[in-house]
Amino acid sequence: MSTKLITQEGHEALKKELDYLWREHRPDITRKVAWAASLGDRSENADYQYNKKLLREIDRRVRYIRKRLEDMRVVPYSPEQEGRVFFGAWVTIENVEGESKRFRIVGYDEIYGRKDYISIDSPMARALLKKEVGDEATVQTPQGEMIWEIIEISYDK
């Protein structure tokens, strides 16, 4: 399983998603299921079947978020982190070909839908941890070893 760390922003986003799913989305879908069920034969009622499936997906996600929120540890920013790569850092790296990347190292639950976030559990994040600007990190990739130089580290948004 993934590391149970999360940034404060990630924790707030999960709580917001849970609140939306439980207080708005689920009641709306429940009403649609009840309406579709009232039409009669459920076996051939596409609205009923689709919304019932959606309701199961919502319930599964709600259970998952509740469990994760219980188990997670919010990692607050600390001034001692400055100058080195730790959880929550924005890191800019560059390889010898001049290709550069910028991303934030966050918890597993925060990376979805974000191209600029990577998991603390990823090989790249593991290679960068505790390094400073100017340091090199060697990352094992399917294409072989890649060497990246750390160009910038920040903890701002």
SEKOLVEX-540123 format. One line per field, with one value per atom (N, C-alpha, C, CB): x, y, z; residue in one letter; atom name; residue number from 1. Coordinates in steps of 0.02 Angstrom, whole numbers, plus 50000, padded with zeros to 5 digits. Glycine has a CB too. Example, Ala and Ser with C-alpha at 12.3 -4.5 7.8 and 13.67 -1.06 7.14 Angstrom:
BEGIN
x	c(50660_50615_50660_50565_50642_50684_50645_50704)
y	c(49716_49775_49835_49776_49888_49947_50002_49970)
z	c(50390_50390_50390_50452_50354_50357_50394_50286)
aa	c(A_A_A_A_S_S_S_S)
at	c(N_CA_C_CB_N_CA_C_CB)
i	c(1_1_1_1_2_2_2_2)
END
This chain:
BEGIN
x	c(50043_50000_50044_49952_50015_50052_50065_50014_50113_50128_50066_50188_50055_49994_50007_49968_50042_50056_50014_50132_49998_49959_49975_49882_49974_49984_49919_50005_49924_49864_49813_49882_49839_49794_49760_49834_49797_49769_49716_49824_49728_49681_49616_49711_49623_49563_49524_49585_49560_49527_49489_49579_49517_49482_49420_49529_49426_49368_49313_49388_49334_49286_49251_49322_49290_49261_49211_49315_49230_49185_49121_49220_49127_49068_49022_49090_49051_49012_48977_49057_49014_48985_48928_49039_48938_48889_48829_48923_48842_48787_48751_48815_48784_48753_48743_48795_48797_48794_48753_48865_48767_48731_48656_48760_48633_48561_48528_48547_48563_48537_48528_48584_48578_48574_48522_48643_48516_48466_48395_48472_48384_48319_48306_48316_48357_48350_48334_48414_48367_48354_48282_48403_48260_48191_48141_48178_48154_48110_48108_48133_48167_48170_48137_48244_48144_48112_48036_48136_48012_47939_47907_47923_47947_47921_47904_47972_47924_47905_47964_47856_47958_48005_48078_47989_48113_48182_48231_48202_48214_48262_48276_48237_48228_48238_48241_48182_48250_48251_48324_48213_48347_48417_48434_48431_48388_48399_48411_48340_48369_48375_48442_48316_48459_48520_48582_48524_48584_48641_48651_48633_48596_48601_48615_48537_48590_48605_48680_48562_48708_48780_48819_48799_48798_48830_48828_48797_48772_48764_48814_48692_48824_48873_48944_48870_48960_49025_49036_49034_48984_48988_49000_48923_48961_48969_49039_48916_49065_49133_49184_49149_49177_49224_49217_49211_49156_49145_49179_49069_49171_49203_49279_49182_49305_49377_49403_49394_49372_49395_49391_49353_49336_49330_49386_49261_49400_49454_49521_49454_49534_49599_49607_49604_49555_49560_49576_49495_49549_49564_49637_49519_49664_49731_49787_49735_49770_49822_49851_49794_49913_49947_49963_50013_49936_49949_50020_49896_50059_50128_50130_50178_50137_50139_50208_50122_50208_50271_50311_50259_50376_50420_50478_50445_50497_50553_50618_50564_50626_50687_50693_50687_50638_50639_50673_50568_50675_50702_50771_50706_50780_50844_50855_50898_50809_50815_50748_50840_50749_50688_50657_50702_50596_50557_50485_50560_50443_50373_50342_50334_50304_50271_50312_50255_50373_50417_50397_50490_50405_50403_50475_50370_50489_50557_50562_50580_50613_50629_50694_50634_50692_50750_50766_50739_50828_50848_50897_50880_50892_50940_50993_50903_51040_51096_51073_51146_51015_50989_50954_50940_50949_50917_50842_50929_50815_50745_50733_50721_50683_50670_50598_50683_50589_50523_50515_50516_50452_50437_50376_50423_50380_50324_50328_50325_50275_50271_50268_50209_50304_50305_50250_50375_50201_50142_50122_50083_50067_50042_50006_49996_50000_49968_49899_49963_49860_49791_49786_49752_49841_49840_49860_49886_49886_49915_49864_49965_49805_49758_49731_49701_49733_49708_49759_49645_49819_49871_49933_49888_49954_50014_50077_50012_50067_50124_50135_50114_50103_50113_50140_50047_50187_50209_50204_50283_50195_50189_50256_50158_50254_50313_50341_50297_50298_50319_50351_50260_50351_50379_50455_50357_50485_50559_50592_50581_50561_50588_50590_50547_50534_50531_50581_50460_50585_50632_50704_50624_50720_50788_50804_50798_50753_50764_50765_50712_50734_50727_50793_50694_50792_50848_50904_50877_50894_50946_50936_50943_50989_50989_50998_51045_50988_50999_51071_50984_51080_51146_51163_51199_51128_51139_51111_51107_51138_51112_51076_51169_51023_50985_50984_50912_50998_50996_50931_51058_50893_50828_50828_50771_50808_50803_50736_50809_50739_50678_50677_50675_50621_50619_50671_50550_50689_50738_50809_50724_50817_50884_50892_50938_50953_50966_50963_51035_50930_50927_50956_50853_50995_51025_50993_51102_50967_50934_50969_50859_50979_51008_50951_51060_50956_50905_50922_50901_50874_50883_50853_50852_50794_50759_50716_50715_50711_50668_50629_50709_50563_50524_50465_50498_50437_50380_50319_50398_50321_50263_50215_50284_50159_50109_50126_50037)
y	c(49940_50000_50062_50001_50116_50179_50211_50228_50255_50294_50332_50341_50337_50369_50442_50331_50477_50548_50589_50563_50650_50695_50767_50681_50811_50882_50910_50921_50968_51000_51014_51066_51038_51051_50988_51083_50933_50869_50845_50817_50854_50833_50873_50843_50938_50981_50961_51055_50944_50924_50859_50916_50811_50748_50759_50697_50802_50817_50852_50861_50896_50931_50881_50986_50835_50785_50741_50741_50720_50679_50716_50658_50779_50819_50825_50889_50839_50844_50778_50865_50723_50658_50640_50604_50652_50630_50677_50625_50742_50791_50813_50851_50807_50832_50777_50888_50746_50698_50636_50677_50606_50545_50557_50517_50610_50621_50632_50682_50666_50678_50611_50725_50568_50503_50459_50468_50462_50423_50443_50435_50508_50531_50503_50608_50502_50475_50400_50487_50363_50291_50280_50259_50319_50312_50328_50358_50381_50399_50343_50465_50318_50265_50201_50251_50187_50127_50132_50115_50194_50204_50192_50275_50188_50178_50105_50201_50061_49991_49946_49985_49903_49850_49875_49821_49858_49882_49845_49874_49785_49745_49775_49674_49813_49843_49919_49822_49945_50017_50041_50036_50070_50091_50146_50117_50193_50246_50216_50295_50169_50137_50101_50088_50060_50021_50065_49974_50117_50162_50198_50213_50226_50265_50221_50305_50160_50113_50097_50047_50087_50074_50135_50058_50195_50256_50263_50317_50245_50248_50201_50229_50141_50095_50124_50027_50157_50188_50244_50214_50285_50340_50311_50383_50260_50230_50201_50176_50170_50141_50197_50101_50252_50308_50341_50361_50347_50376_50333_50383_50267_50223_50229_50149_50231_50237_50302_50235_50358_50423_50424_50481_50401_50401_50361_50372_50303_50260_50295_50192_50323_50356_50416_50379_50455_50514_50494_50555_50437_50412_50392_50352_50360_50332_50380_50274_50436_50480_50526_50521_50546_50595_50656_50564_50713_50776_50798_50831_50812_50833_50909_50796_50947_51019_51043_51053_51101_51130_51151_51192_51142_51163_51202_51102_51259_51299_51259_51360_51206_51165_51129_51115_51124_51090_51131_51073_51196_51241_51218_51312_51220_51204_51130_51227_51088_51016_50989_50978_50933_50903_50858_50862_50877_50836_50834_50865_50799_50793_50863_50752_50874_50938_50987_50969_50970_51015_51019_50993_51079_51088_51083_51158_51040_51028_51038_50956_51074_51081_51043_51157_50998_50958_50963_50883_50947_50949_50892_51018_50862_50809_50837_50748_50796_50818_50841_50763_50818_50839_50907_50787_50935_51000_50995_51042_50934_50924_50941_50851_50982_50998_50980_51073_50967_50950_50988_50872_51005_51036_51000_51114_50979_50943_50950_50869_50930_50931_50859_50971_50845_50779_50777_50761_50734_50731_50659_50768_50651_50585_50553_50588_50488_50448_50474_50376_50495_50516_50584_50517_50618_50686_50690_50730_50636_50640_50636_50587_50609_50597_50662_50554_50666_50725_50782_50749_50769_50820_50795_50839_50830_50811_50837_50838_50886_50918_50892_50992_50836_50805_50734_50804_50713_50644_50616_50637_50551_50519_50513_50449_50522_50512_50442_50526_50396_50326_50312_50281_50361_50351_50347_50407_50311_50308_50377_50265_50422_50490_50526_50531_50524_50558_50528_50554_50462_50428_50449_50351_50456_50475_50547_50466_50590_50661_50679_50701_50637_50655_50672_50597_50726_50751_50783_50696_50788_50819_50895_50790_50930_51003_51026_51032_51092_51120_51107_51197_51083_51067_50993_51107_50958_50886_50849_50859_50790_50747_50688_50723_50667_50608_50559_50627_50496_50443_50405_50396_50401_50368_50310_50419_50252_50192_50196_50126_50194_50196_50134_50262_50120_50063_50071_50056_50133_50145_50143_50213_50134_50133_50187_50140_50198_50249_50318_50238_50364_50434_50476_50456_50526_50570_50639_50574_50664_50729_50774_50722_50837_50886_50928_50931_50941_50982_51055_50967_51090_51161_51207_51174_51187_51231_51189_51283_51212_51180_51236_51137_51228_51278_51244_51335_51279_51251_51296_51242_51341_51384_51348_51452_51378_51348_51370_51369)
z	c(50000_50000_50000_50061_49982_49977_50045_49932_50047_50107_50128_50094_50192_50217_50236_50278_50192_50202_50154_50193_50176_50133_50152_50140_50103_50117_50146_50053_50177_50204_50149_50241_50091_50034_50009_49976_50007_49986_50034_49979_50099_50150_50143_50221_50133_50124_50061_50119_50008_49945_49954_49889_49991_50003_50046_50038_50097_50139_50098_50198_50053_50010_49963_49970_49934_49890_49928_49858_49988_50030_50045_50095_50064_50080_50019_50104_49960_49899_49883_49840_49884_49868_49915_49870_49980_50030_50035_50097_50030_50041_49978_50076_49920_49859_49806_49829_49786_49730_49747_49710_49805_49824_49831_49890_49867_49872_49803_49916_49758_49691_49654_49651_49657_49623_49656_49623_49722_49758_49734_49835_49725_49699_49629_49697_49587_49519_49520_49478_49566_49572_49594_49623_49644_49668_49613_49729_49574_49519_49467_49487_49448_49397_49422_49377_49486_49515_49513_49587_49520_49521_49453_49544_49401_49333_49319_49283_49364_49355_49341_49299_49291_49276_49277_49208_49330_49339_49295_49411_49274_49236_49167_49228_49140_49074_49078_49026_49137_49148_49150_49214_49094_49089_49140_49018_49151_49201_49270_49203_49288_49353_49359_49364_49309_49312_49313_49252_49271_49268_49335_49211_49361_49423_49484_49434_49483_49537_49536_49528_49477_49471_49495_49397_49476_49497_49573_49464_49603_49675_49709_49695_49682_49710_49706_49674_49649_49640_49690_49569_49700_49749_49819_49748_49837_49903_49913_49914_49862_49865_49876_49800_49839_49847_49915_49792_49940_50007_50060_50022_50056_50104_50100_50092_50039_50029_50060_49954_50045_50071_50147_50041_50175_50249_50281_50270_50253_50281_50273_50245_50215_50203_50250_50130_50259_50302_50374_50300_50396_50463_50470_50480_50418_50420_50403_50374_50371_50345_50397_50289_50383_50425_50382_50457_50403_50368_50386_50386_50334_50344_50333_50296_50388_50380_50356_50447_50325_50303_50366_50256_50362_50416_50386_50458_50415_50388_50382_50431_50422_50419_50352_50476_50315_50251_50196_50229_50205_50153_50129_50180_50063_50033_50018_50078_50042_50029_50006_50092_49971_49946_50000_49882_50019_50065_50040_50138_50076_50059_50052_50113_49999_49988_49946_50053_49929_49892_49818_49898_49790_49717_49695_49696_49646_49624_49549_49644_49528_49457_49445_49435_49396_49380_49306_49401_49288_49218_49205_49200_49145_49127_49079_49095_49059_49017_48948_49010_48925_48860_48865_48833_48924_48933_48946_48873_48950_48964_49039_48947_49052_49122_49140_49136_49205_49232_49297_49242_49312_49376_49404_49370_49466_49497_49572_49477_49605_49678_49703_49702_49756_49786_49839_49817_49828_49871_49887_49839_49923_49939_49880_49999_49883_49831_49812_49854_49861_49847_49814_49912_49806_49778_49705_49818_49676_49609_49552_49601_49565_49511_49482_49535_49416_49381_49380_49414_49406_49408_49372_49482_49320_49284_49320_49212_49365_49399_49470_49400_49488_49554_49543_49595_49586_49586_49657_49558_49661_49726_49761_49718_49826_49868_49860_49942_49839_49829_49762_49838_49717_49650_49653_49603_49605_49602_49597_49542_49560_49552_49620_49501_49656_49721_49769_49750_49770_49816_49800_49810_49736_49717_49736_49641_49739_49753_49827_49718_49868_49939_49972_49976_50011_50051_50010_50093_49945_49903_49902_49831_49879_49876_49804_49921_49792_49726_49705_49725_49643_49617_49623_49652_49668_49675_49615_49741_49603_49550_49581_49503_49548_49569_49512_49591_49528_49478_49487_49484_49433_49435_49386_49418_49411_49369_49331_49411_49265_49224_49179_49181_49147_49100_49044_49070_49028_48975_49001_48942_49065_49095_49146_49041_49169_49219_49189_49251_49224_49204_49260_49187_49242_49292_49284_49285_49340_49341_49391_49360_49372_49418_49447_49382_49511_49544_49531_49621_49500_49481_49534_49412_49559_49606_49653_49569_49716_49766_49800_49819_49804_49840_49875_49793_49922_49959_49952_50032_49903_49890_49844_49859_49832_49787_49719_49805)
aa	c(M_M_M_M_S_S_S_S_T_T_T_T_K_K_K_K_L_L_L_L_I_I_I_I_T_T_T_T_Q_Q_Q_Q_E_E_E_E_G_G_G_G_H_H_H_H_E_E_E_E_A_A_A_A_L_L_L_L_K_K_K_K_K_K_K_K_E_E_E_E_L_L_L_L_D_D_D_D_Y_Y_Y_Y_L_L_L_L_W_W_W_W_R_R_R_R_E_E_E_E_H_H_H_H_R_R_R_R_P_P_P_P_D_D_D_D_I_I_I_I_T_T_T_T_R_R_R_R_K_K_K_K_V_V_V_V_A_A_A_A_W_W_W_W_A_A_A_A_A_A_A_A_S_S_S_S_L_L_L_L_G_G_G_G_D_D_D_D_R_R_R_R_S_S_S_S_E_E_E_E_N_N_N_N_A_A_A_A_D_D_D_D_Y_Y_Y_Y_Q_Q_Q_Q_Y_Y_Y_Y_N_N_N_N_K_K_K_K_K_K_K_K_L_L_L_L_L_L_L_L_R_R_R_R_E_E_E_E_I_I_I_I_D_D_D_D_R_R_R_R_R_R_R_R_V_V_V_V_R_R_R_R_Y_Y_Y_Y_I_I_I_I_R_R_R_R_K_K_K_K_R_R_R_R_L_L_L_L_E_E_E_E_D_D_D_D_M_M_M_M_R_R_R_R_V_V_V_V_V_V_V_V_P_P_P_P_Y_Y_Y_Y_S_S_S_S_P_P_P_P_E_E_E_E_Q_Q_Q_Q_E_E_E_E_G_G_G_G_R_R_R_R_V_V_V_V_F_F_F_F_F_F_F_F_G_G_G_G_A_A_A_A_W_W_W_W_V_V_V_V_T_T_T_T_I_I_I_I_E_E_E_E_N_N_N_N_V_V_V_V_E_E_E_E_G_G_G_G_E_E_E_E_S_S_S_S_K_K_K_K_R_R_R_R_F_F_F_F_R_R_R_R_I_I_I_I_V_V_V_V_G_G_G_G_Y_Y_Y_Y_D_D_D_D_E_E_E_E_I_I_I_I_Y_Y_Y_Y_G_G_G_G_R_R_R_R_K_K_K_K_D_D_D_D_Y_Y_Y_Y_I_I_I_I_S_S_S_S_I_I_I_I_D_D_D_D_S_S_S_S_P_P_P_P_M_M_M_M_A_A_A_A_R_R_R_R_A_A_A_A_L_L_L_L_L_L_L_L_K_K_K_K_K_K_K_K_E_E_E_E_V_V_V_V_G_G_G_G_D_D_D_D_E_E_E_E_A_A_A_A_T_T_T_T_V_V_V_V_Q_Q_Q_Q_T_T_T_T_P_P_P_P_Q_Q_Q_Q_G_G_G_G_E_E_E_E_M_M_M_M_I_I_I_I_W_W_W_W_E_E_E_E_I_I_I_I_I_I_I_I_E_E_E_E_I_I_I_I_S_S_S_S_Y_Y_Y_Y_D_D_D_D_K_K_K_K)
at	c(N_CA_C_CB_N_CA_C_CB_N_CA_C_CB_N_CA_C_CB_N_CA_C_CB_N_CA_C_CB_N_CA_C_CB_N_CA_C_CB_N_CA_C_CB_N_CA_C_CB_N_CA_C_CB_N_CA_C_CB_N_CA_C_CB_N_CA_C_CB_N_CA_C_CB_N_CA_C_CB_N_CA_C_CB_N_CA_C_CB_N_CA_C_CB_N_CA_C_CB_N_CA_C_CB_N_CA_C_CB_N_CA_C_CB_N_CA_C_CB_N_CA_C_CB_N_CA_C_CB_N_CA_C_CB_N_CA_C_CB_N_CA_C_CB_N_CA_C_CB_N_CA_C_CB_N_CA_C_CB_N_CA_C_CB_N_CA_C_CB_N_CA_C_CB_N_CA_C_CB_N_CA_C_CB_N_CA_C_CB_N_CA_C_CB_N_CA_C_CB_N_CA_C_CB_N_CA_C_CB_N_CA_C_CB_N_CA_C_CB_N_CA_C_CB_N_CA_C_CB_N_CA_C_CB_N_CA_C_CB_N_CA_C_CB_N_CA_C_CB_N_CA_C_CB_N_CA_C_CB_N_CA_C_CB_N_CA_C_CB_N_CA_C_CB_N_CA_C_CB_N_CA_C_CB_N_CA_C_CB_N_CA_C_CB_N_CA_C_CB_N_CA_C_CB_N_CA_C_CB_N_CA_C_CB_N_CA_C_CB_N_CA_C_CB_N_CA_C_CB_N_CA_C_CB_N_CA_C_CB_N_CA_C_CB_N_CA_C_CB_N_CA_C_CB_N_CA_C_CB_N_CA_C_CB_N_CA_C_CB_N_CA_C_CB_N_CA_C_CB_N_CA_C_CB_N_CA_C_CB_N_CA_C_CB_N_CA_C_CB_N_CA_C_CB_N_CA_C_CB_N_CA_C_CB_N_CA_C_CB_N_CA_C_CB_N_CA_C_CB_N_CA_C_CB_N_CA_C_CB_N_CA_C_CB_N_CA_C_CB_N_CA_C_CB_N_CA_C_CB_N_CA_C_CB_N_CA_C_CB_N_CA_C_CB_N_CA_C_CB_N_CA_C_CB_N_CA_C_CB_N_CA_C_CB_N_CA_C_CB_N_CA_C_CB_N_CA_C_CB_N_CA_C_CB_N_CA_C_CB_N_CA_C_CB_N_CA_C_CB_N_CA_C_CB_N_CA_C_CB_N_CA_C_CB_N_CA_C_CB_N_CA_C_CB_N_CA_C_CB_N_CA_C_CB_N_CA_C_CB_N_CA_C_CB_N_CA_C_CB_N_CA_C_CB_N_CA_C_CB_N_CA_C_CB_N_CA_C_CB_N_CA_C_CB_N_CA_C_CB_N_CA_C_CB_N_CA_C_CB_N_CA_C_CB_N_CA_C_CB_N_CA_C_CB_N_CA_C_CB_N_CA_C_CB_N_CA_C_CB_N_CA_C_CB_N_CA_C_CB_N_CA_C_CB_N_CA_C_CB_N_CA_C_CB_N_CA_C_CB_N_CA_C_CB_N_CA_C_CB_N_CA_C_CB_N_CA_C_CB_N_CA_C_CB_N_CA_C_CB_N_CA_C_CB_N_CA_C_CB_N_CA_C_CB_N_CA_C_CB_N_CA_C_CB_N_CA_C_CB_N_CA_C_CB_N_CA_C_CB_N_CA_C_CB_N_CA_C_CB_N_CA_C_CB_N_CA_C_CB_N_CA_C_CB_N_CA_C_CB_N_CA_C_CB)
i	c(1_1_1_1_2_2_2_2_3_3_3_3_4_4_4_4_5_5_5_5_6_6_6_6_7_7_7_7_8_8_8_8_9_9_9_9_10_10_10_10_11_11_11_11_12_12_12_12_13_13_13_13_14_14_14_14_15_15_15_15_16_16_16_16_17_17_17_17_18_18_18_18_19_19_19_19_20_20_20_20_21_21_21_21_22_22_22_22_23_23_23_23_24_24_24_24_25_25_25_25_26_26_26_26_27_27_27_27_28_28_28_28_29_29_29_29_30_30_30_30_31_31_31_31_32_32_32_32_33_33_33_33_34_34_34_34_35_35_35_35_36_36_36_36_37_37_37_37_38_38_38_38_39_39_39_39_40_40_40_40_41_41_41_41_42_42_42_42_43_43_43_43_44_44_44_44_45_45_45_45_46_46_46_46_47_47_47_47_48_48_48_48_49_49_49_49_50_50_50_50_51_51_51_51_52_52_52_52_53_53_53_53_54_54_54_54_55_55_55_55_56_56_56_56_57_57_57_57_58_58_58_58_59_59_59_59_60_60_60_60_61_61_61_61_62_62_62_62_63_63_63_63_64_64_64_64_65_65_65_65_66_66_66_66_67_67_67_67_68_68_68_68_69_69_69_69_70_70_70_70_71_71_71_71_72_72_72_72_73_73_73_73_74_74_74_74_75_75_75_75_76_76_76_76_77_77_77_77_78_78_78_78_79_79_79_79_80_80_80_80_81_81_81_81_82_82_82_82_83_83_83_83_84_84_84_84_85_85_85_85_86_86_86_86_87_87_87_87_88_88_88_88_89_89_89_89_90_90_90_90_91_91_91_91_92_92_92_92_93_93_93_93_94_94_94_94_95_95_95_95_96_96_96_96_97_97_97_97_98_98_98_98_99_99_99_99_100_100_100_100_101_101_101_101_102_102_102_102_103_103_103_103_104_104_104_104_105_105_105_105_106_106_106_106_107_107_107_107_108_108_108_108_109_109_109_109_110_110_110_110_111_111_111_111_112_112_112_112_113_113_113_113_114_114_114_114_115_115_115_115_116_116_116_116_117_117_117_117_118_118_118_118_119_119_119_119_120_120_120_120_121_121_121_121_122_122_122_122_123_123_123_123_124_124_124_124_125_125_125_125_126_126_126_126_127_127_127_127_128_128_128_128_129_129_129_129_130_130_130_130_131_131_131_131_132_132_132_132_133_133_133_133_134_134_134_134_135_135_135_135_136_136_136_136_137_137_137_137_138_138_138_138_139_139_139_139_140_140_140_140_141_141_141_141_142_142_142_142_143_143_143_143_144_144_144_144_145_145_145_145_146_146_146_146_147_147_147_147_148_148_148_148_149_149_149_149_150_150_150_150_151_151_151_151_152_152_152_152_153_153_153_153_154_154_154_154_155_155_155_155_156_156_156_156_157_157_157_157)
END
